């Protein structure tokens, strides 16, 4: 009887001296945006359930235009309407909602301007924006305009 070694055999010899590259690239600003909607809120106070068809069409068109831009173009070159917002500068309801969702470990969220007043908020994860809230009245991050 021969002593055969049992088990899987590899057709390719694995080079153990190589180390895997990071799955995330450091140049996320040069990448194009992706959208994730699994955290999209459909409840008060900032839920998408209050949006009307016309508003949703505006969001769709705006997001479609963003898809042809890099994050650097969206956040730095597209104007002041698209920017990071520190978590502690959000309204109390938004901060509370982040805690309830288990997403309060982020330092900031992204605010994307859809119209002069309305915003979409989300959490940036590399080049993917996890879409959270529809804010047609600019309540998530209230800002007082100068000279008003």
C-alpha positions as CSV (number, residue, x, y, z in Angstrom):
1,X,0.0,0.0,0.0
2,X,1.3,3.4,-0.9
3,X,1.2,6.4,1.4
4,X,-0.8,8.9,-0.7
5,X,-1.3,12.4,0.7
6,X,-5.0,13.3,0.7
7,X,-6.4,16.8,0.4
8,X,-6.7,19.5,-2.2
9,X,-3.9,20.1,-4.7
10,X,-3.2,23.5,-6.1
11,X,-2.4,24.0,-9.8
12,X,-0.7,27.3,-9.0
13,X,2.1,27.7,-6.6
14,X,1.2,30.6,-4.3
15,X,3.9,33.3,-3.7
16,X,3.8,34.0,0.0
17,X,6.3,36.8,-0.2
18,X,3.7,39.1,-1.8
19,X,1.4,41.1,0.4
20,X,-2.1,42.1,-0.7
21,X,-2.8,45.6,-1.8
22,X,-5.2,47.7,0.2
23,X,-8.7,47.2,-1.1
24,X,-9.3,50.9,-0.8
25,X,-7.4,53.4,-2.8
26,X,-6.1,56.6,-1.2
27,X,-7.2,58.7,-4.2
28,X,-10.9,58.6,-3.6
29,X,-11.2,62.3,-4.7
30,X,-10.2,61.3,-8.2
31,X,-12.8,58.5,-8.3
32,X,-16.4,58.8,-9.5
33,X,-19.2,58.6,-7.0
34,X,-21.3,55.6,-6.3
35,X,-24.6,55.5,-4.3
36,X,-25.8,53.1,-1.7
37,X,-29.4,53.3,-0.5
38,X,-29.6,50.6,2.2
39,X,-29.7,53.3,4.9
40,X,-32.1,55.6,3.1
41,X,-34.6,56.9,5.7
42,X,-38.3,56.8,5.1
43,X,-39.4,58.0,8.5
44,X,-39.6,61.4,10.2
45,X,-38.0,63.8,10.6
46,X,-36.0,63.7,7.4
47,X,-37.5,60.9,5.4
48,X,-37.9,60.5,1.7
49,X,-41.5,59.7,2.2
50,X,-42.3,63.4,2.2
51,X,-40.8,64.0,-1.2
52,X,-42.9,64.7,-4.3
53,X,-42.4,63.3,-7.8
54,X,-40.9,66.6,-9.0
55,X,-38.4,66.7,-6.2
56,X,-37.4,63.1,-6.8
57,X,-36.9,63.9,-10.5
58,X,-34.6,66.8,-9.4
59,X,-32.6,64.5,-7.2
60,X,-32.3,61.9,-10.0
61,X,-31.1,64.5,-12.4
62,X,-28.6,66.0,-10.0
63,X,-27.2,62.6,-9.0
64,X,-26.9,61.7,-12.7
65,X,-24.9,64.9,-13.3
66,X,-22.7,64.0,-10.4
67,X,-21.9,60.6,-11.9
68,X,-19.9,62.3,-14.7
69,X,-17.8,64.1,-12.1
70,X,-15.1,63.0,-9.6
71,X,-15.6,63.6,-5.9
72,X,-13.0,66.4,-6.1
73,X,-15.1,68.1,-8.8
74,X,-18.2,67.6,-6.7
75,X,-16.9,68.8,-3.4
76,X,-14.2,71.3,-4.3
77,X,-15.0,72.7,-7.8
78,X,-18.8,72.5,-8.0
79,X,-19.4,75.3,-5.5
80,X,-20.3,75.7,-1.9
81,X,-23.5,73.6,-2.0
82,X,-21.7,70.3,-1.8
83,X,-19.5,69.8,1.3
84,X,-18.7,67.8,4.4
85,X,-20.6,68.8,7.6
86,X,-19.2,67.9,11.0
87,X,-21.5,65.6,12.9
88,X,-21.6,67.9,15.9
89,X,-22.9,70.8,13.6
90,X,-26.0,68.8,12.6
91,X,-29.3,69.6,14.3
92,X,-30.1,67.6,17.4
93,X,-32.7,65.4,15.6
94,X,-30.1,64.4,13.0
95,X,-27.5,63.6,15.6
96,X,-30.0,61.5,17.6
97,X,-31.0,59.7,14.4
98,X,-27.4,58.8,13.6
99,X,-27.1,57.3,17.1
100,X,-30.3,55.3,16.7
101,X,-29.1,54.0,13.3
102,X,-25.7,53.0,14.8
103,X,-23.9,55.4,12.4
104,X,-22.7,58.0,15.0
105,X,-19.1,56.8,14.6
106,X,-18.5,59.1,11.7
107,X,-16.9,62.5,12.0
108,X,-18.9,64.1,9.3
109,X,-21.6,63.6,6.7
110,X,-21.9,64.9,3.1
111,X,-24.4,67.5,2.1
112,X,-25.2,67.6,-1.6
113,X,-27.2,70.6,-2.8
114,X,-30.1,69.7,-5.1
115,X,-31.7,73.1,-5.3
116,X,-31.0,76.4,-3.6
117,X,-32.7,75.1,-0.4
118,X,-33.0,71.3,-0.6
119,X,-30.2,68.9,0.3
120,X,-29.5,65.2,0.3
121,X,-27.3,64.0,3.2
122,X,-25.2,60.8,3.4
123,X,-22.2,59.1,4.9
124,X,-19.1,58.9,2.8
125,X,-17.4,55.5,2.7
126,X,-14.4,55.7,0.4
127,X,-16.0,56.8,-2.9
128,X,-19.5,55.5,-2.0
129,X,-22.1,57.8,-0.5
130,X,-24.5,56.0,1.7
131,X,-27.6,58.1,1.2
132,X,-29.6,58.9,4.4
133,X,-31.9,61.9,4.3
134,X,-33.9,64.1,2.1
135,X,-33.9,67.7,3.5
136,X,-36.1,70.0,1.4
137,X,-36.2,72.7,4.1
138,X,-32.5,72.8,5.0
139,X,-33.2,71.6,8.6
140,X,-30.5,69.0,9.0
141,X,-27.7,71.6,8.9
142,X,-29.4,74.9,9.7
143,X,-27.4,77.9,8.6
144,X,-28.2,81.5,9.2
145,X,-27.5,83.6,6.2
146,X,-25.5,86.7,6.8
147,X,-27.3,90.0,6.9
148,X,-30.7,88.5,7.5
